[in-house]
Amino acid sequence: MYYSESVERVVRLASGSAVVIFSLSTCCMCHAVKRLFCGMGVNPTVYELDQDPRGQDIEMALSHLLGGDSAVPVVFIGGKLVGAMDRVMASHIGGTLVPLLKEAGALWL
């Protein structure tokens, strides 16, 4: 898969649901971010890259979108890139995660 196709696929997948997580099924940080959202009552769409034949291409595209940083977990809310675990947790601790989730229609409380 060409790089631009990978980025286009990421954008298409990320805009398909209110909350999208790109993950690896064996990654503890990915598990933690999925539990965070589920614990808040959010039902994210999860793409397990290690179970996708084109997962490595998607992971490289995600890494590029993050500026070369570690690629998983990567969270999109409302089709917008939130970032990796550090950005999600900073948003949660700072009180900006819930408003983002409400705005995207992922949380109604």
N, C-alpha and C positions, 0 to 999 in steps of 0.2 A: 504494500500500500504506500502510495506517495505521501509525503509529509502533509501537503495541503489537504489531501483527502482525509487524513487522520484528524487534522484540526477541524475540518468541516464536520466530521462525524462526531467529535467531542461536542461541538456547538449544537448540533442537531439533538444529540442525546440529552445534553444538559438542559435544553429548553423544553424537553418533553414532559417534565413533571415539576412540581413546586420545589422539591428538594431532591437533588441527585448527588449520589456519592460514588466516586470511582475508587475502588477498593481492591485489595488482594485478600483472598479468603484466609490466608495464613498470617496476616499482619495484625499484631496486637493493637496498634494504634488505630487501624481501620475498625477493628472490633469495638474499641472504646468510643469512637465517634458515632458508630451506628447505634450503640447502646445509649449514648447521650440523646440522640434524636428520638429514639423509641421511648425512652424514659420521659421525654417531654410530651409524648402523645403524637409525635410526627411520624408519618409512615413514608420514609424516603424510598426512592427508587435506587437500587444498588446495582452497580455493574462490577462484577468480580473479574478483574482483568486477567487473572491467572486461569480463568475458565473460558476466556474468549480467544479464538484462534488469532485475532488481530490485536490482542491485548498489549503486546509489547510496543506496537506502533502507537497505540492510544496513550500508553504510559510515557513514551517519548514526547508526544505532542503536549501532554499535560505538564511535563517537566519544562518544556519550552514556555508554555503559558505562565508558569510560575517563576520564570526567570532563571531556570536551571536548577531550582531547588528540588528536593526530594518530591517524587511524584504522587505518593499515596499516603493517606487518603486525601482526595481532593473533593471539595464540596462546592456545589452550585446551588444557590437559592434564587428562585424566580428567574432562572436562566442566567444569572450573574455569578461570576467566579467569586467565591468567598475566600478560598484558599485551602491550605493544608491544615493539619491539626492545630498548629500554633495560632493561626488566624481565627479558626472556629472557637477555640477556647478563650482567646482574648476577647472576642465578640460576646461570648457567653458571660464571661466574668464582668465585662464592661457594661452589660445590660443592653447591648444593641442586637443580640441574636433574636430574641423574642419578637421585637418589632419587625425585623426582616422576615421572619417566618409568618407573621400575621399579614404583612403586605403581600407576600407571595401566595397567600391562601392555604398555607400548610398548617396553620394553627389558628384556632378560633377563640381561645380563652383570653 
